[in-house]
Structures are given as C-alpha cells and as structure tokens.
Amino acid sequence: LCENCFGKEHTHHHLKYIQNPLLHAGNKQVLGLRTLAVAKTNGGDDTSWRDPLTGWTKSDAELVIQQAQQGIDNYSNRLQQILKRNEELSEEELRLSRQRLADSERRLQDTMSDGWRQLAWASILH
C-alpha cells in the first residue's frame, strides 16, 4: 500500500491476493525438509511422530516434498512453453515485417520504373 492508504480503511480499493506457485512450492519443500530433519533428530524410528510446527509425519513430509517438486517442475515447464511461444511469435512478427518491407520496396521500385517509362514515352512523343 502507498503512504496515503496505509492504516486507512479501504472503501474503494479491491485487493486481490495472488499466490506465487513457485514460492508456495518452495516453502512447502523447505517445511518438508525441516520436518524430515526434526524427525531424524527427535522422532527416531517412530513412524507416528509428528512435527510440532506442521503436524506432518515423516511420510507426510516426503509426500509434501514430492508434490512441491512436481509443482516446481510444472511451473518450470509452463514457463519454458511460454518463452518458446513468445520466441515463435517474435520470429513470425520479424518475418512478416521483413516481408512487408520487401513488398513496399518492390512497389516503390515499380512506381519509379513506371515514372521513368512515362517520362521516356513523353519525351519520345513530343
């Protein structure tokens, strides 16, 4: 919020929270790794031991880490798709621009040739 809005009731502002999927997955992964580290130290071989912070067991933490990694991979794959699509669109735009430039140069040359022909015919006929 800006200085003018801070601490005031927002009657006309519409704030929308948008979760960053990469940040969310990274946080879950860190919490899962923390749970595994704490379980190794405090839980020992007890499979029912739960992390006091997250409430996850060791198997829960392993599942969360796997899901977080899948989320990171999905985000990365989607980002690569978007970048590839943008590159393809840029290349197509460049190709079309070059084509339009070549067409306009060709039309300009045709116009100049027609002008020279008309001038030549006019000088021959007069």
Backbone as XML, in Angstrom:
<?xml version="1.0"?>
<chain id="A" units="angstrom">
  <residue number="1" name="LEU">
    <atom name="N" x="0.838" y="-1.188" z="0.000"/>
    <atom name="CA" x="0.000" y="0.000" z="0.000"/>
    <atom name="C" x="0.877" y="1.244" z="0.000"/>
  </residue>
  <residue number="2" name="CYS">
    <atom name="N" x="0.351" y="2.322" z="-0.550"/>
    <atom name="CA" x="1.113" y="3.566" z="-0.569"/>
    <atom name="C" x="0.997" y="4.264" z="0.784"/>
  </residue>
  <residue number="3" name="GLU">
    <atom name="N" x="1.772" y="5.326" z="0.976"/>
    <atom name="CA" x="1.771" y="6.056" z="2.249"/>
    <atom name="C" x="0.391" y="6.616" z="2.564"/>
  </residue>
  <residue number="4" name="ASN">
    <atom name="N" x="-0.321" y="7.067" z="1.547"/>
    <atom name="CA" x="-1.635" y="7.673" z="1.768"/>
    <atom name="C" x="-2.682" y="6.648" z="2.182"/>
  </residue>
  <residue number="5" name="CYS">
    <atom name="N" x="-2.536" y="5.427" z="1.727"/>
    <atom name="CA" x="-3.535" y="4.390" z="2.008"/>
    <atom name="C" x="-3.226" y="3.581" z="3.267"/>
  </residue>
  <residue number="6" name="PHE">
    <atom name="N" x="-1.975" y="3.598" z="3.711"/>
    <atom name="CA" x="-1.580" y="2.747" z="4.830"/>
    <atom name="C" x="-2.325" y="3.157" z="6.096"/>
  </residue>
  <residue number="7" name="GLY">
    <atom name="N" x="-2.913" y="2.205" z="6.770"/>
    <atom name="CA" x="-3.595" y="2.449" z="8.036"/>
    <atom name="C" x="-5.014" y="2.947" z="7.884"/>
  </residue>
  <residue number="8" name="LYS">
    <atom name="N" x="-5.514" y="3.089" z="6.688"/>
    <atom name="CA" x="-6.874" y="3.560" z="6.459"/>
    <atom name="C" x="-7.744" y="2.403" z="5.982"/>
  </residue>
  <residue number="9" name="GLU">
    <atom name="N" x="-9.042" y="2.586" z="6.148"/>
    <atom name="CA" x="-9.972" y="1.580" z="5.657"/>
    <atom name="C" x="-10.073" y="1.712" z="4.136"/>
  </residue>
  <residue number="10" name="HIS">
    <atom name="N" x="-10.007" y="0.609" z="3.466"/>
    <atom name="CA" x="-10.031" y="0.633" z="2.005"/>
    <atom name="C" x="-11.461" y="0.450" z="1.526"/>
  </residue>
  <residue number="11" name="THR">
    <atom name="N" x="-12.111" y="1.577" z="1.258"/>
    <atom name="CA" x="-13.508" y="1.501" z="0.825"/>
    <atom name="C" x="-13.625" y="1.323" z="-0.687"/>
  </residue>
  <residue number="12" name="HIS">
    <atom name="N" x="-12.658" y="1.809" z="-1.434"/>
    <atom name="CA" x="-12.753" y="1.708" z="-2.889"/>
    <atom name="C" x="-11.624" y="0.884" z="-3.497"/>
  </residue>
  <residue number="13" name="HIS">
    <atom name="N" x="-10.730" y="0.381" z="-2.681"/>
    <atom name="CA" x="-9.660" y="-0.470" z="-3.194"/>
    <atom name="C" x="-10.136" y="-1.917" z="-3.209"/>
  </residue>
  <residue number="14" name="HIS">
    <atom name="N" x="-9.788" y="-2.618" z="-4.246"/>
    <atom name="CA" x="-10.088" y="-4.047" z="-4.330"/>
    <atom name="C" x="-8.763" y="-4.777" z="-4.402"/>
  </residue>
  <residue number="15" name="LEU">
    <atom name="N" x="-8.339" y="-5.310" z="-3.285"/>
    <atom name="CA" x="-7.067" y="-6.006" z="-3.215"/>
    <atom name="C" x="-7.309" y="-7.492" z="-3.459"/>
  </residue>
  <residue number="16" name="LYS">
    <atom name="N" x="-6.497" y="-8.062" z="-4.302"/>
    <atom name="CA" x="-6.627" y="-9.479" z="-4.615"/>
    <atom name="C" x="-5.289" y="-10.144" z="-4.347"/>
  </residue>
  <residue number="17" name="TYR">
    <atom name="N" x="-5.303" y="-11.164" z="-3.518"/>
    <atom name="CA" x="-4.094" y="-11.902" z="-3.192"/>
    <atom name="C" x="-3.877" y="-12.955" z="-4.267"/>
  </residue>
  <residue number="18" name="ILE">
    <atom name="N" x="-2.725" y="-12.917" z="-4.900"/>
    <atom name="CA" x="-2.383" y="-13.893" z="-5.934"/>
    <atom name="C" x="-1.176" y="-14.684" z="-5.448"/>
  </residue>
  <residue number="19" name="GLN">
    <atom name="N" x="-1.351" y="-15.969" z="-5.262"/>
    <atom name="CA" x="-0.287" y="-16.828" z="-4.769"/>
    <atom name="C" x="0.714" y="-17.116" z="-5.877"/>
  </residue>
  <residue number="20" name="ASN">
    <atom name="N" x="1.982" y="-16.970" z="-5.561"/>
    <atom name="CA" x="3.041" y="-17.334" z="-6.496"/>
    <atom name="C" x="3.270" y="-18.839" z="-6.346"/>
  </residue>
  <residue number="21" name="PRO">
    <atom name="N" x="2.967" y="-19.642" z="-7.368"/>
    <atom name="CA" x="3.070" y="-21.097" z="-7.224"/>
    <atom name="C" x="4.494" y="-21.576" z="-6.962"/>
  </residue>
  <residue number="22" name="LEU">
    <atom name="N" x="5.470" y="-20.881" z="-7.521"/>
    <atom name="CA" x="6.859" y="-21.278" z="-7.301"/>
    <atom name="C" x="7.260" y="-21.026" z="-5.851"/>
  </residue>
  <residue number="23" name="LEU">
    <atom name="N" x="6.874" y="-19.881" z="-5.319"/>
    <atom name="CA" x="7.170" y="-19.559" z="-3.927"/>
    <atom name="C" x="6.436" y="-20.515" z="-2.986"/>
  </residue>
  <residue number="24" name="HIS">
    <atom name="N" x="5.180" y="-20.802" z="-3.296"/>
    <atom name="CA" x="4.384" y="-21.714" z="-2.474"/>
    <atom name="C" x="5.021" y="-23.103" z="-2.434"/>
  </residue>
  <residue number="25" name="ALA">
    <atom name="N" x="5.422" y="-23.613" z="-3.598"/>
    <atom name="CA" x="6.045" y="-24.939" z="-3.663"/>
    <atom name="C" x="7.385" y="-24.938" z="-2.935"/>
  </residue>
  <residue number="26" name="GLY">
    <atom name="N" x="8.151" y="-23.865" z="-3.092"/>
    <atom name="CA" x="9.442" y="-23.771" z="-2.402"/>
    <atom name="C" x="9.277" y="-23.769" z="-0.894"/>
  </residue>
  <residue number="27" name="ASN">
    <atom name="N" x="8.277" y="-23.039" z="-0.399"/>
    <atom name="CA" x="8.022" y="-23.005" z="1.042"/>
    <atom name="C" x="7.605" y="-24.378" z="1.563"/>
  </residue>
  <residue number="28" name="LYS">
    <atom name="N" x="6.738" y="-25.052" z="0.815"/>
    <atom name="CA" x="6.318" y="-26.401" z="1.231"/>
    <atom name="C" x="7.511" y="-27.351" z="1.261"/>
  </residue>
  <residue number="29" name="GLN">
    <atom name="N" x="8.375" y="-27.231" z="0.272"/>
    <atom name="CA" x="9.554" y="-28.091" z="0.207"/>
    <atom name="C" x="10.468" y="-27.840" z="1.408"/>
  </residue>
  <residue number="30" name="VAL">
    <atom name="N" x="10.670" y="-26.584" z="1.750"/>
    <atom name="CA" x="11.513" y="-26.249" z="2.905"/>
    <atom name="C" x="10.897" y="-26.788" z="4.191"/>
  </residue>
  <residue number="31" name="LEU">
    <atom name="N" x="9.579" y="-26.637" z="4.343"/>
    <atom name="CA" x="8.917" y="-27.172" z="5.538"/>
    <atom name="C" x="9.027" y="-28.698" z="5.591"/>
  </residue>
  <residue number="32" name="GLY">
    <atom name="N" x="8.898" y="-29.344" z="4.438"/>
    <atom name="CA" x="9.037" y="-30.804" z="4.405"/>
    <atom name="C" x="10.435" y="-31.246" z="4.795"/>
  </residue>
  <residue number="33" name="LEU">
    <atom name="N" x="11.444" y="-30.561" z="4.261"/>
    <atom name="CA" x="12.831" y="-30.894" z="4.618"/>
    <atom name="C" x="13.091" y="-30.639" z="6.096"/>
  </residue>
  <residue number="34" name="ARG">
    <atom name="N" x="12.501" y="-29.558" z="6.615"/>
    <atom name="CA" x="12.649" y="-29.261" z="8.044"/>
    <atom name="C" x="12.022" y="-30.381" z="8.880"/>
  </residue>
  <residue number="35" name="THR">
    <atom name="N" x="10.836" y="-30.825" z="8.467"/>
    <atom name="CA" x="10.161" y="-31.902" z="9.192"/>
    <atom name="C" x="11.006" y="-33.172" z="9.185"/>
  </residue>
  <residue number="36" name="LEU">
    <atom name="N" x="11.604" y="-33.501" z="8.035"/>
    <atom name="CA" x="12.455" y="-34.695" z="7.967"/>
    <atom name="C" x="13.673" y="-34.557" z="8.876"/>
  </residue>
  <residue number="37" name="ALA">
    <atom name="N" x="14.264" y="-33.364" z="8.913"/>
    <atom name="CA" x="15.436" y="-33.149" z="9.768"/>
    <atom name="C" x="15.061" y="-33.258" z="11.240"/>
  </residue>
  <residue number="38" name="VAL">
    <atom name="N" x="13.932" y="-32.665" z="11.614"/>
    <atom name="CA" x="13.490" y="-32.733" z="13.014"/>
    <atom name="C" x="13.088" y="-34.160" z="13.367"/>
  </residue>
  <residue number="39" name="ALA">
    <atom name="N" x="12.455" y="-34.869" z="12.434"/>
    <atom name="CA" x="12.060" y="-36.258" z="12.685"/>
    <atom name="C" x="13.283" y="-37.134" z="12.887"/>
  </residue>
  <residue number="40" name="LYS">
    <atom name="N" x="14.323" y="-36.877" z="12.125"/>
    <atom name="CA" x="15.547" y="-37.659" z="12.266"/>
    <atom name="C" x="16.176" y="-37.432" z="13.639"/>
  </residue>
  <residue number="41" name="THR">
    <atom name="N" x="16.123" y="-36.182" z="14.100"/>
    <atom name="CA" x="16.723" y="-35.841" z="15.393"/>
    <atom name="C" x="15.855" y="-36.287" z="16.560"/>
  </residue>
  <residue number="42" name="ASN">
    <atom name="N" x="14.561" y="-35.988" z="16.502"/>
    <atom name="CA" x="13.684" y="-36.202" z="17.661"/>
    <atom name="C" x="12.817" y="-37.449" z="17.568"/>
  </residue>
  <residue number="43" name="GLY">
    <atom name="N" x="12.422" y="-37.819" z="16.360"/>
    <atom name="CA" x="11.473" y="-38.913" z="16.215"/>
    <atom name="C" x="12.097" y="-40.282" z="16.187"/>
  </residue>
  <residue number="44" name="GLY">
    <atom name="N" x="13.318" y="-40.360" z="15.725"/>
    <atom name="CA" x="13.965" y="-41.664" z="15.622"/>
    <atom name="C" x="13.239" y="-42.546" z="14.625"/>
  </residue>
  <residue number="45" name="ASP">
    <atom name="N" x="12.888" y="-43.758" z="15.041"/>
    <atom name="CA" x="12.202" y="-44.715" z="14.170"/>
    <atom name="C" x="10.688" y="-44.696" z="14.348"/>
  </residue>
  <residue number="46" name="ASP">
    <atom name="N" x="10.190" y="-43.800" z="15.197"/>
    <atom name="CA" x="8.755" y="-43.714" z="15.465"/>
    <atom name="C" x="8.037" y="-43.168" z="14.228"/>
  </residue>
  <residue number="47" name="THR">
    <atom name="N" x="7.217" y="-43.994" z="13.581"/>
    <atom name="CA" x="6.527" y="-43.567" z="12.358"/>
    <atom name="C" x="5.333" y="-42.665" z="12.651"/>
  </residue>
  <residue number="48" name="SER">
    <atom name="N" x="4.859" y="-42.660" z="13.886"/>
    <atom name="CA" x="3.701" y="-41.829" z="14.229"/>
    <atom name="C" x="4.116" y="-40.461" z="14.774"/>
  </residue>
  <residue number="49" name="TRP">
    <atom name="N" x="5.433" y="-40.213" z="14.880"/>
    <atom name="CA" x="5.898" y="-38.924" z="15.397"/>
    <atom name="C" x="5.479" y="-37.808" z="14.454"/>
  </residue>
  <residue number="50" name="ARG">
    <atom name="N" x="5.000" y="-36.703" z="15.028"/>
    <atom name="CA" x="4.552" y="-35.561" z="14.229"/>
    <atom name="C" x="5.374" y="-34.332" z="14.564"/>
  </residue>
  <residue number="51" name="ASP">
    <atom name="N" x="5.657" y="-33.560" z="13.534"/>
    <atom name="CA" x="6.368" y="-32.290" z="13.695"/>
    <atom name="C" x="5.437" y="-31.321" z="14.427"/>
  </residue>
  <residue number="52" name="PRO">
    <atom name="N" x="5.906" y="-30.695" z="15.513"/>
    <atom name="CA" x="5.025" y="-29.786" z="16.254"/>
    <atom name="C" x="4.625" y="-28.542" z="15.443"/>
  </residue>
  <residue number="53" name="LEU">
    <atom name="N" x="5.446" y="-28.130" z="14.493"/>
    <atom name="CA" x="5.135" y="-26.935" z="13.704"/>
    <atom name="C" x="4.116" y="-27.230" z="12.601"/>
  </residue>
  <residue number="54" name="THR">
    <atom name="N" x="4.337" y="-28.271" z="11.842"/>
    <atom name="CA" x="3.474" y="-28.561" z="10.691"/>
    <atom name="C" x="2.421" y="-29.620" z="10.979"/>
  </residue>
  <residue number="55" name="GLY">
    <atom name="N" x="2.678" y="-30.487" z="11.929"/>
    <atom name="CA" x="1.772" y="-31.590" z="12.210"/>
    <atom name="C" x="1.958" y="-32.760" z="11.262"/>
  </residue>
  <residue number="56" name="TRP">
    <atom name="N" x="3.020" y="-32.731" z="10.467"/>
    <atom name="CA" x="3.271" y="-33.777" z="9.487"/>
    <atom name="C" x="4.104" y="-34.897" z="10.084"/>
  </residue>
  <residue number="57" name="THR">
    <atom name="N" x="3.816" y="-36.127" z="9.640"/>
    <atom name="CA" x="4.686" y="-37.253" z="9.959"/>
    <atom name="C" x="5.797" y="-37.276" z="8.909"/>
  </residue>
  <residue number="58" name="LYS">
    <atom name="N" x="6.721" y="-38.216" z="9.076"/>
    <atom name="CA" x="7.823" y="-38.324" z="8.120"/>
    <atom name="C" x="7.295" y="-38.644" z="6.721"/>
  </residue>
  <residue number="59" name="SER">
    <atom name="N" x="6.334" y="-39.560" z="6.639"/>
    <atom name="CA" x="5.773" y="-39.918" z="5.326"/>
    <atom name="C" x="4.993" y="-38.744" z="4.725"/>
  </residue>
  <residue number="60" name="ASP">
    <atom name="N" x="4.311" y="-37.964" z="5.585"/>
    <atom name="CA" x="3.625" y="-36.760" z="5.097"/>
    <atom name="C" x="4.628" y="-35.789" z="4.487"/>
  </residue>
  <residue number="61" name="ALA">
    <atom name="N" x="5.739" y="-35.590" z="5.183"/>
    <atom name="CA" x="6.764" y="-34.652" z="4.713"/>
    <atom name="C" x="7.358" y="-35.114" z="3.385"/>
  </residue>
  <residue number="62" name="GLU">
    <atom name="N" x="7.598" y="-36.412" z="3.253"/>
    <atom name="CA" x="8.135" y="-36.926" z="1.987"/>
    <atom name="C" x="7.154" y="-36.706" z="0.842"/>
  </residue>
  <residue number="63" name="LEU">
    <atom name="N" x="5.865" y="-36.899" z="1.126"/>
    <atom name="CA" x="4.838" y="-36.670" z="0.114"/>
    <atom name="C" x="4.759" y="-35.185" z="-0.255"/>
  </residue>
  <residue number="64" name="VAL">
    <atom name="N" x="4.821" y="-34.315" z="0.749"/>
    <atom name="CA" x="4.769" y="-32.870" z="0.503"/>
    <atom name="C" x="5.970" y="-32.428" z="-0.333"/>
  </residue>
  <residue number="65" name="ILE">
    <atom name="N" x="7.146" y="-32.968" z="-0.027"/>
    <atom name="CA" x="8.350" y="-32.625" z="-0.800"/>
    <atom name="C" x="8.184" y="-33.069" z="-2.249"/>
  </residue>
  <residue number="66" name="GLN">
    <atom name="N" x="7.656" y="-34.264" z="-2.443"/>
    <atom name="CA" x="7.435" y="-34.778" z="-3.798"/>
    <atom name="C" x="6.431" y="-33.897" z="-4.550"/>
  </residue>
  <residue number="67" name="GLN">
    <atom name="N" x="5.338" y="-33.518" z="-3.885"/>
    <atom name="CA" x="4.336" y="-32.664" z="-4.525"/>
    <atom name="C" x="4.904" y="-31.277" z="-4.824"/>
  </residue>
  <residue number="68" name="ALA">
    <atom name="N" x="5.712" y="-30.754" z="-3.902"/>
    <atom name="CA" x="6.324" y="-29.442" z="-4.119"/>
    <atom name="C" x="7.269" y="-29.486" z="-5.312"/>
  </residue>
  <residue number="69" name="GLN">
    <atom name="N" x="8.047" y="-30.552" z="-5.411"/>
    <atom name="CA" x="8.959" y="-30.686" z="-6.546"/>
    <atom name="C" x="8.180" y="-30.796" z="-7.854"/>
  </residue>
  <residue number="70" name="GLN">
    <atom name="N" x="7.063" y="-31.508" z="-7.813"/>
    <atom name="CA" x="6.209" y="-31.610" z="-9.000"/>
    <atom name="C" x="5.659" y="-30.238" z="-9.376"/>
  </residue>
  <residue number="71" name="GLY">
    <atom name="N" x="5.264" y="-29.448" z="-8.371"/>
    <atom name="CA" x="4.781" y="-28.089" z="-8.632"/>
    <atom name="C" x="5.858" y="-27.212" z="-9.247"/>
  </residue>
  <residue number="72" name="ILE">
    <atom name="N" x="7.076" y="-27.331" z="-8.750"/>
    <atom name="CA" x="8.202" y="-26.561" z="-9.299"/>
    <atom name="C" x="8.468" y="-26.989" z="-10.738"/>
  </residue>
  <residue number="73" name="ASP">
    <atom name="N" x="8.447" y="-28.298" z="-10.980"/>
    <atom name="CA" x="8.669" y="-28.808" z="-12.340"/>
    <atom name="C" x="7.575" y="-28.335" z="-13.299"/>
  </residue>
  <residue number="74" name="ASN">
    <atom name="N" x="6.310" y="-28.381" z="-12.839"/>
    <atom name="CA" x="5.195" y="-27.921" z="-13.673"/>
    <atom name="C" x="5.343" y="-26.439" z="-14.008"/>
  </residue>
  <residue number="75" name="TYR">
    <atom name="N" x="5.705" y="-25.647" z="-13.000"/>
    <atom name="CA" x="5.888" y="-24.205" z="-13.200"/>
    <atom name="C" x="7.007" y="-23.959" z="-14.206"/>
  </residue>
  <residue number="76" name="SER">
    <atom name="N" x="8.094" y="-24.672" z="-14.042"/>
    <atom name="CA" x="9.238" y="-24.507" z="-14.936"/>
    <atom name="C" x="8.884" y="-24.914" z="-16.369"/>
  </residue>
  <residue number="77" name="ASN">
    <atom name="N" x="8.174" y="-26.030" z="-16.517"/>
    <atom name="CA" x="7.757" y="-26.484" z="-17.851"/>
    <atom name="C" x="6.829" y="-25.474" z="-18.516"/>
  </residue>
  <residue number="78" name="ARG">
    <atom name="N" x="5.880" y="-24.955" z="-17.745"/>
    <atom name="CA" x="4.940" y="-23.970" z="-18.297"/>
    <atom name="C" x="5.678" y="-22.697" z="-18.695"/>
  </residue>
  <residue number="79" name="LEU">
    <atom name="N" x="6.626" y="-22.283" z="-17.880"/>
    <atom name="CA" x="7.419" y="-21.099" z="-18.195"/>
    <atom name="C" x="8.203" y="-21.308" z="-19.487"/>
  </residue>
  <residue number="80" name="GLN">
    <atom name="N" x="8.774" y="-22.496" z="-19.658"/>
    <atom name="CA" x="9.503" y="-22.800" z="-20.889"/>
    <atom name="C" x="8.568" y="-22.777" z="-22.101"/>
  </residue>
  <residue number="81" name="GLN">
    <atom name="N" x="7.348" y="-23.283" z="-21.932"/>
    <atom name="CA" x="6.372" y="-23.248" z="-23.022"/>
    <atom name="C" x="6.035" y="-21.810" z="-23.405"/>
  </residue>
  <residue number="82" name="ILE">
    <atom name="N" x="5.844" y="-20.967" z="-22.408"/>
    <atom name="CA" x="5.516" y="-19.563" z="-22.661"/>
    <atom name="C" x="6.672" y="-18.873" z="-23.363"/>
  </residue>
  <residue number="83" name="LEU">
    <atom name="N" x="7.889" y="-19.113" z="-22.893"/>
    <atom name="CA" x="9.059" y="-18.492" z="-23.522"/>
    <atom name="C" x="9.213" y="-18.952" z="-24.971"/>
  </residue>
  <residue number="84" name="LYS">
    <atom name="N" x="8.995" y="-20.242" z="-25.218"/>
    <atom name="CA" x="9.101" y="-20.774" z="-26.579"/>
    <atom name="C" x="8.035" y="-20.157" z="-27.474"/>
  </residue>
  <residue number="85" name="ARG">
    <atom name="N" x="6.826" y="-20.055" z="-26.963"/>
    <atom name="CA" x="5.722" y="-19.457" z="-27.738"/>
    <atom name="C" x="6.020" y="-17.989" z="-28.044"/>
  </residue>
  <residue number="86" name="ASN">
    <atom name="N" x="6.529" y="-17.248" z="-27.060"/>
    <atom name="CA" x="6.877" y="-15.846" z="-27.283"/>
    <atom name="C" x="7.966" y="-15.712" z="-28.333"/>
  </residue>
  <residue number="87" name="GLU">
    <atom name="N" x="8.934" y="-16.616" z="-28.297"/>
    <atom name="CA" x="10.013" y="-16.590" z="-29.289"/>
    <atom name="C" x="9.462" y="-16.879" z="-30.685"/>
  </residue>
  <residue number="88" name="GLU">
    <atom name="N" x="8.557" y="-17.853" z="-30.783"/>
    <atom name="CA" x="7.943" y="-18.164" z="-32.072"/>
    <atom name="C" x="7.150" y="-16.974" z="-32.602"/>
  </residue>
  <residue number="89" name="LEU">
    <atom name="N" x="6.407" y="-16.308" z="-31.712"/>
    <atom name="CA" x="5.635" y="-15.141" z="-32.133"/>
    <atom name="C" x="6.550" y="-14.013" z="-32.583"/>
  </residue>
  <residue number="90" name="SER">
    <atom name="N" x="7.664" y="-13.824" z="-31.885"/>
    <atom name="CA" x="8.625" y="-12.783" z="-32.264"/>
    <atom name="C" x="9.230" y="-13.079" z="-33.630"/>
  </residue>
  <residue number="91" name="GLU">
    <atom name="N" x="9.586" y="-14.336" z="-33.861"/>
    <atom name="CA" x="10.149" y="-14.717" z="-35.159"/>
    <atom name="C" x="9.133" y="-14.514" z="-36.277"/>
  </residue>
  <residue number="92" name="GLU">
    <atom name="N" x="7.881" y="-14.857" z="-36.020"/>
    <atom name="CA" x="6.828" y="-14.667" z="-37.022"/>
    <atom name="C" x="6.620" y="-13.175" z="-37.294"/>
  </residue>
  <residue number="93" name="GLU">
    <atom name="N" x="6.617" y="-12.375" z="-36.247"/>
    <atom name="CA" x="6.476" y="-10.920" z="-36.403"/>
    <atom name="C" x="7.630" y="-10.352" z="-37.224"/>
  </residue>
  <residue number="94" name="LEU">
    <atom name="N" x="8.844" y="-10.809" z="-36.951"/>
    <atom name="CA" x="10.018" y="-10.358" z="-37.704"/>
    <atom name="C" x="9.910" y="-10.773" z="-39.169"/>
  </residue>
  <residue number="95" name="ARG">
    <atom name="N" x="9.478" y="-11.996" z="-39.410"/>
    <atom name="CA" x="9.315" y="-12.477" z="-40.783"/>
    <atom name="C" x="8.286" y="-11.640" z="-41.535"/>
  </residue>
  <residue number="96" name="LEU">
    <atom name="N" x="7.157" y="-11.358" z="-40.875"/>
    <atom name="CA" x="6.113" y="-10.554" z="-41.512"/>
    <atom name="C" x="6.583" y="-9.126" z="-41.766"/>
  </residue>
  <residue number="97" name="SER">
    <atom name="N" x="7.341" y="-8.564" z="-40.835"/>
    <atom name="CA" x="7.873" y="-7.211" z="-41.015"/>
    <atom name="C" x="8.824" y="-7.161" z="-42.197"/>
  </residue>
  <residue number="98" name="ARG">
    <atom name="N" x="9.686" y="-8.153" z="-42.304"/>
    <atom name="CA" x="10.616" y="-8.207" z="-43.438"/>
    <atom name="C" x="9.862" y="-8.368" z="-44.755"/>
  </residue>
  <residue number="99" name="GLN">
    <atom name="N" x="8.816" y="-9.177" z="-44.734"/>
    <atom name="CA" x="8.008" y="-9.379" z="-45.937"/>
    <atom name="C" x="7.323" y="-8.077" z="-46.345"/>
  </residue>
  <residue number="100" name="ARG">
    <atom name="N" x="6.752" y="-7.354" z="-45.371"/>
    <atom name="CA" x="6.104" y="-6.077" z="-45.679"/>
    <atom name="C" x="7.106" y="-5.071" z="-46.223"/>
  </residue>
  <residue number="101" name="LEU">
    <atom name="N" x="8.311" y="-5.050" z="-45.651"/>
    <atom name="CA" x="9.351" y="-4.143" z="-46.131"/>
    <atom name="C" x="9.746" y="-4.485" z="-47.567"/>
  </residue>
  <residue number="102" name="ALA">
    <atom name="N" x="9.939" y="-5.764" z="-47.851"/>
    <atom name="CA" x="10.303" y="-6.182" z="-49.208"/>
    <atom name="C" x="9.189" y="-5.825" z="-50.189"/>
  </residue>
  <residue number="103" name="ASP">
    <atom name="N" x="7.929" y="-6.029" z="-49.788"/>
    <atom name="CA" x="6.799" y="-5.688" z="-50.658"/>
    <atom name="C" x="6.745" y="-4.191" z="-50.934"/>
  </residue>
  <residue number="104" name="SER">
    <atom name="N" x="6.957" y="-3.390" z="-49.899"/>
    <atom name="CA" x="6.902" y="-1.935" z="-50.101"/>
    <atom name="C" x="8.070" y="-1.468" z="-50.972"/>
  </residue>
  <residue number="105" name="GLU">
    <atom name="N" x="9.247" y="-2.063" z="-50.816"/>
    <atom name="CA" x="10.385" y="-1.703" z="-51.670"/>
    <atom name="C" x="10.104" y="-2.072" z="-53.124"/>
  </residue>
  <residue number="106" name="ARG">
    <atom name="N" x="9.492" y="-3.235" z="-53.332"/>
    <atom name="CA" x="9.142" y="-3.670" z="-54.680"/>
    <atom name="C" x="8.126" y="-2.711" z="-55.311"/>
  </residue>
  <residue number="107" name="ARG">
    <atom name="N" x="7.119" y="-2.297" z="-54.536"/>
    <atom name="CA" x="6.123" y="-1.353" z="-55.048"/>
    <atom name="C" x="6.760" y="-0.003" z="-55.374"/>
  </residue>
  <residue number="108" name="LEU">
    <atom name="N" x="7.690" y="0.431" z="-54.528"/>
    <atom name="CA" x="8.386" y="1.692" z="-54.774"/>
    <atom name="C" x="9.209" y="1.610" z="-56.060"/>
  </residue>
  <residue number="109" name="GLN">
    <atom name="N" x="9.915" y="0.510" z="-56.254"/>
    <atom name="CA" x="10.701" y="0.328" z="-57.482"/>
    <atom name="C" x="9.795" y="0.296" z="-58.713"/>
  </residue>
  <residue number="110" name="ASP">
    <atom name="N" x="8.654" y="-0.386" z="-58.600"/>
    <atom name="CA" x="7.705" y="-0.428" z="-59.718"/>
    <atom name="C" x="7.180" y="0.965" z="-60.042"/>
  </residue>
  <residue number="111" name="THR">
    <atom name="N" x="6.878" y="1.732" z="-59.014"/>
    <atom name="CA" x="6.379" y="3.091" z="-59.212"/>
    <atom name="C" x="7.422" y="3.954" z="-59.904"/>
  </residue>
  <residue number="112" name="MET">
    <atom name="N" x="8.667" y="3.845" z="-59.456"/>
    <atom name="CA" x="9.737" y="4.634" z="-60.071"/>
    <atom name="C" x="9.971" y="4.194" z="-61.518"/>
  </residue>
  <residue number="113" name="SER">
    <atom name="N" x="9.931" y="2.910" z="-61.787"/>
    <atom name="CA" x="10.103" y="2.408" z="-63.159"/>
    <atom name="C" x="8.987" y="2.915" z="-64.060"/>
  </residue>
  <residue number="114" name="ASP">
    <atom name="N" x="7.756" y="2.881" z="-63.546"/>
    <atom name="CA" x="6.626" y="3.397" z="-64.326"/>
    <atom name="C" x="6.809" y="4.879" z="-64.619"/>
  </residue>
  <residue number="115" name="GLY">
    <atom name="N" x="7.281" y="5.615" z="-63.643"/>
    <atom name="CA" x="7.515" y="7.050" z="-63.829"/>
    <atom name="C" x="8.566" y="7.308" z="-64.891"/>
  </residue>
  <residue number="116" name="TRP">
    <atom name="N" x="9.648" y="6.539" z="-64.864"/>
    <atom name="CA" x="10.699" y="6.704" z="-65.876"/>
    <atom name="C" x="10.191" y="6.323" z="-67.258"/>
  </residue>
  <residue number="117" name="ARG">
    <atom name="N" x="9.386" y="5.266" z="-67.354"/>
    <atom name="CA" x="8.816" y="4.863" z="-68.636"/>
    <atom name="C" x="7.900" y="5.946" z="-69.199"/>
  </residue>
  <residue number="118" name="GLN">
    <atom name="N" x="7.063" y="6.498" z="-68.319"/>
    <atom name="CA" x="6.158" y="7.557" z="-68.772"/>
    <atom name="C" x="6.944" y="8.775" z="-69.243"/>
  </residue>
  <residue number="119" name="LEU">
    <atom name="N" x="8.011" y="9.104" z="-68.517"/>
    <atom name="CA" x="8.852" y="10.238" z="-68.908"/>
    <atom name="C" x="9.521" y="9.969" z="-70.258"/>
  </residue>
  <residue number="120" name="ALA">
    <atom name="N" x="10.002" y="8.748" z="-70.446"/>
    <atom name="CA" x="10.644" y="8.392" z="-71.710"/>
    <atom name="C" x="9.645" y="8.465" z="-72.861"/>
  </residue>
  <residue number="121" name="TRP">
    <atom name="N" x="8.432" y="7.940" z="-72.674"/>
    <atom name="CA" x="7.411" y="7.996" z="-73.724"/>
    <atom name="C" x="7.002" y="9.435" z="-74.005"/>
  </residue>
  <residue number="122" name="ALA">
    <atom name="N" x="6.904" y="10.210" z="-72.949"/>
    <atom name="CA" x="6.514" y="11.614" z="-73.139"/>
    <atom name="C" x="7.569" y="12.363" z="-73.943"/>
  </residue>
  <residue number="123" name="SER">
    <atom name="N" x="8.838" y="12.093" z="-73.693"/>
    <atom name="CA" x="9.906" y="12.784" z="-74.430"/>
    <atom name="C" x="9.987" y="12.294" z="-75.873"/>
  </residue>
  <residue number="124" name="ILE">
    <atom name="N" x="9.651" y="11.028" z="-76.134"/>
    <atom name="CA" x="9.679" y="10.487" z="-77.493"/>
    <atom name="C" x="8.525" y="11.067" z="-78.309"/>
  </residue>
  <residue number="125" name="LEU">
    <atom name="N" x="7.362" y="11.160" z="-77.698"/>
    <atom name="CA" x="6.175" y="11.606" z="-78.411"/>
    <atom name="C" x="6.153" y="13.114" z="-78.638"/>
  </residue>
  <residue number="126" name="HIS">
    <atom name="N" x="6.907" y="13.879" z="-77.879"/>
    <atom name="CA" x="6.861" y="15.339" z="-78.047"/>
    <atom name="C" x="8.065" y="15.812" z="-78.716"/>
  </residue>
</chain>
